[in-house]
Amino acid sequence: MANDMLEGNLHRGIPRQGASPHALIDAIQGTLADFLATQIASLDSIDPALGRFARTARELVHAGGKRLRPVFAYWGWRGIAGPAAPVEPVLPAFAALELMHTFALVHDDVMDDSDTRRGRPTAHRIFAGQHEDDGSVGDSGRFGSAAAILIGDLCLVWADQLLARADAPPSVRACYDRMRVEAIAGQYLDVLGESQPGAWSVDRALLVARHKTASYTVQRPLQLGLALTGTAETDTHQAYGKYGLAVGEAFQLRDDLLGVYGDPTVTGKPTSDDLRTGKPTTLLMLARKLATPAQRAELTLDPAGAVNPADGSGGFTNAQIERRAHIITETGAPARLEGMIQERVADGVAALAQAPIHEEARAALIELAVRVTHRPA
């Protein structure tokens, strides 16, 4: 699986400690496992159903993933802390980012009504299945969505609790709170865009990418890592900001391409969701801008009025989705987007050139900029 390949590459960019070949990821996994075991036991003591609920949350947290946010936070910290600083006091802060990420993914999947994530059923599908298997009354889909929303909320609370265990100055909390607000703001704009596609543009799609993805994937984790050192290094903060924004946007642009042309067995999620719903991604907005009048007319069709004859559901048919993907290719938008990705990676690398950080961290961040934005389809 490509995600596994990327995760392995990320591991190789992390200094070995002791006998473990993947020291940082192993440490984060261990921190999460210990924390979640305590939380599950607490909820289990109240009611077995809550224990089952919490164990489902744990499965979602541990269901693979690239652990990008802790990795970027780690290198943001290591860039100033240096190679000799012990990582244990700040590990809870890195691990907390994974719990926040789970919150964002679970809620995003509910909003997009996605079936799979990381090659497995999404949270609301898992709970809908449990509802059916238990022979419970009521609508399984509604129960699944409600339970998934609560799982996301729980993960966000857990993230706060775990962050509080880190040896962290007050500036860490300020950075963390800003990251959360920006992520939610970006998610709302993403939802709004689907309801107002005619009012959307390339610039507004990029605004969504900055807040929904770049901020909490790269930019703020790096700056949170810097804040964990307790220093107020302005030049480094600015360099991390520029690098994080550029690389984070490039990461989302790559995701836009994979969302249309990727292989679901590699990406772990369907490739048709964005086109089926008409989500105004940068790729689609760029395609509309470059399209001929005839192409634009097809790309601006409203999926809300379409009915899939195969199952009676709303949205475009598979043939219509394939047609839209073909038109997008014809406009030259994918090639243009590739150029935008390259430009942003170059900008991100350039931002680190004069940053006053340790060379080991600079080299790792340069390598990460390339790896996370060139994921295989």
Secondary structure, DSSP 8 states (H G I E B T S, - for coil): -HHHHHHHHHHHTS--BTTBTTHHHHHHHHHHHHHHHHHHHHHHHH-HHHHHHHHHHHHHHTS----HHHHHHHHHHHHHH-TTS-SGGGHHHHHHHHHHHHHHHHHHHHHHT-SEETTEE-HHHHHHHHHHHTT-SS-HHHHHHHHHHHHHHHHHHHHHHHHTTS---HHHHHHHHHHHHHHHHHHHHHHHHHH-GGG--HHHHHHHIIIIIIIIIIIHHHHHHHHHTT---HHHHHHHHHHHHHHHHHHHHHHHHHHHHS-HHHHSS-SSHHHHHT---HHHHHHHHHS-HHHHHHHT--GGG-B-TTTS-BS--HHHHHHHHHHHHHHTHHHHHHHHHHHHHHHHHHHHTT--S-HHHHHHHHHHHHHHHS---
